[in-house]
Amino acid sequence: YKDKLFKLYKNLTGKVPKYREVLMELMICNHEFLYKIHDESPYKVLSTVTYLSKDDNHGTTMYRSEEDDYSNPAKTVDWQQNRCFVFAGQKNKTWHAFGSNGKNTRITLNIFLTDGT
């Protein structure tokens, strides 16, 4: 996946990352999990989130700032099993949050192209 992520990043941003390291994680969140509004970590230059669990759940919500109201996101990526959400984080621009819907466990496969730090 490293070469594919590198090419995708270059196509999306027009830039070549200095390093080509990949971090992969399987995230399993209980039915009450909520991760507050946050900016993408600076070391993640390209983020992919694939929604794995078949049960209905919350996807990813995007915000204009850290102070935004949870119930009024700028954009929402709806949950659909096997949907992959990809974005290149930008400082103070890619505010987002995610969490479970209060009923079902939320399982995602997250793959990040990082700057090597």
N, C-alpha and C positions, 0 to 999 in steps of 0.2 A: 504493500500500500504506500510505502514511502515515496516512490517515484510518481505514483498517481496523485498523491496529495501535493507534491512539489509542483507538478504541472498544473493542477487545479488552482493552486495559490497564484502561480504566475499568470494564468489566464484571467483570474478575478481581479488581481491588483496591478498587474503589469510590472511587478517587482520580483526579484529573485531573493529568497531568504538567505541569510548568511550561513545558516546551519540547516541540516536536514535530519532532525531527530524526531521520532514519533513516540508519543505516549498513548497507550490504549488502556481503557478501563471499562469494566462492567459495573454499572451503577445500579444498585438495588435499593430502592427507597420504600420504607413502609407506607401504609395508606395515609398517614398523617404528616408526612415529611413536607417541609417547605423551605426552600433556599431563597433568602431575601433578594431584593433587587441589588444587582452588583454589575460592575464593569468586567469585561473579560480580563483574565490574568495577562500581564504584559508579555510573558514568555510564550503564550499560545498565539501563534501567528495565523493558524487556520484551525477551526473547530468543526468537528462533525458529530452530530448526535443522531443515532438511529433508535427509533422507538421500537422496542422488542416485544413487550408484553401484549398479549392479545386483548386483555380486558380494557375497556374504555378508561381513559385517564386524561390528565392535563398535559398539554404539549409544552411549548416554551412561549413566554410572553416577553415582548420587547418594549422598552420604555425610553422616554426622552431624557430622563435624569434619574438619579438615585432617590429623589424626593417625590417622584410620581406616585399617584394613588394606584394600588394593586388592581383595583376594579376598573381602571381606565387605561389599559395599555395602548401603546401606539400601534402595535401589531401583534397578532397571535398566530403561532404555528400550531394548528390543531393536531391532536394525537391521532395517529393512524398507524397501526402495526406495520413495521418495515419502512416507514417513511424516514428519510434521512434529511436532516436540517444542517446546512453548511453555512458558516460565516467566517469572515476574516475580522477579528477583533480590532477596534480602533479606540484609542484612549478617549474617554469621556463621550463616546458615541454609541457603543454597543451595550447599553444597559439592558439587562435581562433578568428574568427570574424563572424558576421552575419548581414544581412540587407535585405531590400526589393529590388526587381528587377527594380524599377523605374516605374512600371505599376500597380502592384497589392498590396493590403494590405496583410501583412504577419501576420498570426495568429498561435501561438504555445501554447501548454500546457507544462509548465516546472515544473518538480517535482524534488526537491533536497533533498537528505539525508544530514543533516548538523551535525556539531560537537556540536551543542547546544549553540553556541555563537551568 
